[in-house]
Amino acid sequence: MVSKKVTVVNEQGMHMRPAGELAKAVKAHPDCEVTLNANGKTVKAKAPMQIMSACMKKGCEVEIVCDGADEQAVLDEIAGMFESGFGE
């Protein structure tokens, strides 16, 4: 299991588009369980609605936790998405 803390940089936080992109990226790695810890909630990163339910606004600190096959590579990919603001 590996984890990393990142900060949401998107002006509008984790709304539907970035949540959908994140879920799609996580689903591409079915052998690695990815969860997000933010605002006192732990959510699975495979479901856009769960991601949005954590109410991650700009500036929110998020802990990404990956457990399974290629966990470090998956963590690096997901952290990079957060750090780049999901292309927004």
C-alpha positions in Angstrom: 0.0 0.0 0.0 1.3 3.5 -1.0 -0.2 6.9 -0.4 0.4 10.5 -1.2 -1.2 13.8 -0.2 -2.1 16.3 -3.0 -4.0 19.5 -3.1 -7.0 20.2 -5.4 -5.9 23.0 -7.8 -9.0 23.2 -10.0 -10.9 26.5 -9.6 -14.2 24.6 -9.4 -12.9 21.7 -7.4 -13.7 18.1 -8.2 -16.8 18.6 -10.3 -18.2 16.0 -12.8 -15.6 16.3 -15.6 -12.5 15.8 -13.5 -14.3 13.2 -11.3 -15.2 11.3 -14.5 -11.6 11.5 -15.8 -10.3 10.2 -12.5 -12.7 7.3 -12.3 -11.8 6.4 -15.9 -8.1 6.4 -15.2 -8.6 4.3 -12.0 -10.8 1.7 -13.9 -7.9 1.2 -16.3 -6.1 -0.5 -13.4 -8.6 -3.1 -12.2 -6.0 -4.9 -10.0 -5.3 -1.8 -7.9 -7.7 -0.5 -5.3 -7.7 3.4 -5.2 -9.3 5.3 -2.4 -9.4 9.0 -1.6 -9.4 10.5 1.9 -10.7 14.1 2.0 -12.9 16.1 4.4 -13.2 13.2 6.8 -14.5 10.9 4.1 -13.0 7.9 2.4 -14.4 7.2 -1.1 -13.5 4.7 -3.8 -12.0 6.5 -6.9 -13.8 4.3 -9.4 -17.2 6.1 -9.1 -17.6 9.7 -10.1 -20.5 10.3 -7.8 -18.6 9.0 -4.8 -15.7 11.2 -5.7 -18.0 14.2 -5.9 -19.6 13.3 -2.6 -16.4 14.1 -0.8 -17.0 17.8 -1.7 -13.3 18.5 -2.7 -13.1 22.2 -3.3 -10.0 24.1 -4.5 -7.3 24.0 -1.9 -8.7 20.8 -0.3 -6.0 18.3 0.8 -6.6 14.8 -0.5 -4.8 11.6 0.4 -4.6 9.1 -2.5 -4.2 5.5 -1.3 -3.3 2.7 -3.8 -3.2 -0.9 -2.9 -2.5 -3.7 -5.4 -0.8 -4.4 -8.7 1.5 -1.5 -9.9 0.4 0.6 -7.0 3.3 3.1 -7.2 2.8 3.6 -10.9 -1.0 4.1 -10.4 -0.3 6.5 -7.5 2.1 8.6 -9.6 -0.5 8.7 -12.5 -3.4 9.8 -10.2 -1.2 12.3 -8.3 -0.1 13.8 -11.6 -3.7 14.3 -12.7 -4.5 16.2 -9.5 -1.3 18.3 -9.8 -2.0 19.2 -13.4 -5.6 20.3 -12.5 -7.0 17.6 -14.8 -6.1 19.8 -17.8 -8.3 22.7 -16.8 
